[in-house]
Amino acid sequence: MNKILVKKQLSADVYEMVLSAPLIAHSRKAGQFLIVQLGEFGERIPLTIADVDESAGAVTIVFQAVGETTMRLALKNAGDSLDNVLGPLGNPTHIEQFGAVVCVGGGIGSAPLFPIIQAMKRAGNRVSAVIGARTKGLIVFEERIRRTADEAIFVTDDGSYGRKALVTEPLKELCSQIPKPDMIVAIGPPVMMKFCVVTAREFGVPIMVSLNTIMIDGTGMCGSCRVGVGGETKFVCVDGPEFDGYKVDFDNMMQRMRTFKDREDEARHNCRLELGLSVETS
């Protein structure tokens, strides 16, 4: 049983939790994730490790309550325990001294991006962070990112914070500089990562993308996270979650992510009824 040490609500549906997990805290590397399970037969959900405190033996996760399991997780409080927490899983981010690195985060993707920013800085890189969200309330880890990165640029779709722009706008500006960046790392919604790749390709800058949004069971057994990479089928949870962005078939990935949308909507609706939460209407 892994105790919840801290719970914070960052916005309407976004939560930060600090979990007691000493073995994971001491062995995890940037880019790796956890599997969290509520109840003996509950759904397994993958959540990327957003931060660690090795001295306290604690790991931090950030999640958005959009599905049945994350809604139930959001009802947990400090002092409660989670039935199963497994990790660290996945291949760590490839970290080396590239030179100038741009780290791009979309929505709550800036939370799992933070350990990568830290690791890239420790490796001696100059790190520029570009963080975007639909609106101000969905920007997370701002202070941590500002403290760590050499440069931090924040944009919002609605202009409620920072520049009114998509992340590709400042990314293009950074790629236009001389010298141009040596590496880009992007984490966020698939469509955002797709267009980050389009921007990077224009300038010939290497780009790594994290496909954690498509993962389910974390072991490769369910097959739901298979994605085309360089003409081969890869399983994100065991072969990734990070890949060369130029090789990812984003269009097929986004199409496959809609496969269970009707069932997911039904499960979310029923869960809100069961928990006595307001029911979404279309």
C-alpha positions, 0 to 999 in steps of 0.5 A: 500500500502506497500512502498519499503524502500530499494532494493538491488541486491545481485546477478544476480537474488537474491534481498533483499527488505525492506518493510514498514509494522509496524504491521507485524514488531511488531508482527512477530516471527522467521519462519513466512512468508508474502504473497505478491501480485502485482496488484489486481488480481496478483498471491499471493506468500509466502516469509519468513520474513528474518529480521525486524527493529521494530523501523522503522516498516520495514520487510526484504524479500529476493527472487530469480527472477525465476518465473513470479511474482518474475521477476516482483517484481524484477523490483520494486524499492525503493519508489514504493509500493506493492499492498498487503502484508499480514502477519505474517502467519504460525506457528513460529519456536519452540524456547527453550534452547536446548543446542547446535543447528546447523542451516543449510541453502542452497542457499537463504535459509540462509536468512529465517534461520537468524531470527531462528539463532537470536532467538535460540541465545536469548534463550541461545543456542550455535548456529553453522551455516552451510551455503551452495550454488552452488557458492559464488554469491548465499551466502546471509546474511553472515555478519549478520550470522557471527555476530550472530552465535557462529560458521559459516561454509560456503561451495560451490558446486564449491569451489568458497567460503569457503570449496568445499563441500555439507552442509551435510559434515560439518553437519556430522562433527558437529554431530560426536562431543562429545557432539553431537548437541541437535537440527538441523534446516534446510532450503533450497532446498528439496533435501538438507533438505532430506539429512540433515535428513539422516545425522541427523538420523545417529546420532539420533539428532532431526531435524526441516525442513522448507517446505516453497518452496512448498507453494503457496496461504498461506491459505490452500485453494489451497491444493497445499502445502499438504505433507505427515508428519508422514503418515498424510496429512498436509498443509505446509502454515497452519500446518507448515511451519516447521515439524519434518524432520524424518516424512516428505515424501520428495520423494513425496513432490519433485515429486509433486513440478514438477507437474506444471513445464511445465506451470511455464516454459511457464509463465516464458518464456512469462514474459521475452518476455513481459518485454524485458528480455533475453529469456532462451534457452535450 
